Amino acid sequence: MDRSLLLLSFLLLAAAVGHAALSPQLYWHSVLPNTPMPKAISNLLSPGALADKKAGTSVSVGKGGVYVNTGKGKPGGTTVGVGRGGVGVHVSPGKGRPGGTTVGVGHGGVSVNTRYPNKKKPVVVNVKPGNSPFIYNYAATETQLHDDPNVALFFLEKDLRPGAKMNLHFTQTTSSATFLPRQAAESIPFSSAKLPVILHQLSIESDSVQAEAMRNTLKECEEPALGGEKKHCVTSLESMVEFSTSTLGTHDVRATSTTVDKEGTPAQQYTIRASGVRRMAGTELVACHPQAYPYAVFYCHATTAARAYTVEMVGKDGTKVEAVAVCHTDTKAWNPKHLAFQVLKVKPGTVPVCHFLPQDHVVWSRSS
């Protein structure tokens, strides 16, 4: 095994052993004992991270390499094998979870494959790269103005009142990307300058749609923060928690995401319920938006000029939604051609601009 593969093997093994000793859920509860984990985050934990508490961990070292297994004779768990062929990681599902995820790291790079037993082939979703509407220094494209479902998520704060009716479409990303253990994420470069190395490591063609999406994500992450904001692209659950708590100056925090009680809901009219608008504590917030990348990456930015709300709504078909809404009170530094201004027909810095967050985004605030 060459030196680079040996180093990567060691890092992944350390990540696997650390992950086995302290799962993402245990890490969360040890650092944030009073903060429930929102679905936007729990959905990004691999099935192995959700294993039964009684599952054990075994590590064996032999001539063939190192073998780590989290799981004790039950369905589910994570298996990591480090040998002459490289590193192999297999996340097996527990009861009721079809399929599984296999990650292989060898001389050819890293390959990720998610399979579902009732389908002949894995499900792959390619999304044409584009600037996120929740990053405010970009102008809207014609495609966003006409085809982006996020257009309907922008509104004015004066419209946030019980009984108000809004036409909305709450969507959820279909990507199978999950959080990597922190040690594994930090072993992979994360910069535009290193993109050729990253693509080689992850066995991704440089002229593919996925490579273009990664290039766009890295560019957005490297752009300077807007005036009055602090930003950081996080590549692991731990780095998200650390950035959010350090920015807010406390571990007494609330992490909130939009929840919808039905899957695959269509665009429709929603009515805000009586007493359904509740403001979150403080004006300093951290919002984290998922980015297009082979593993979970979030663009997190903090602002001291915003108000956040939870909003209970009911759709025309009876769908119940508890949405997270953020209202920005200082938009002078935003691109004047940003999507929000073109949709709402207002100018930067004139009125608070609000938006609902899709289900896979997270807002962090102080608990009190």
Secondary structure, 3 states (H helix, E strand, C coil): CCHHHHHHHHHHHHHHHHHHHCCHHHHHHHHCCCCCCCHHHHCCCCHHHHCCCCCCEEEEEECCEEEEEECCCCCCEEEEEEECCEEEEEEECCCCCCCEEEEEEECCEEEEEEECCCCCCCCCCCCCCCCCCCCCCCCCCHHHHHHCHHHHHEEEHHHCCCCCEEEECCCCCCCCCCCCCHHHHHCCCCCHHHHHHHHHHCCCCCCCHHHHHHHHHHHHHHCCCCCCEEEEEECCHHHHHHHHHHHHCCCCEEEECCEECCCCCCCEEEEEEEEEEEECCCCCEEEEEECCCCCCCEEEEEECCEEEEEEEEEECCCCEEEEEEEEECCCCCCCCCCHHHHHHCCCCCCCCEEEECCCCCEEEEECC
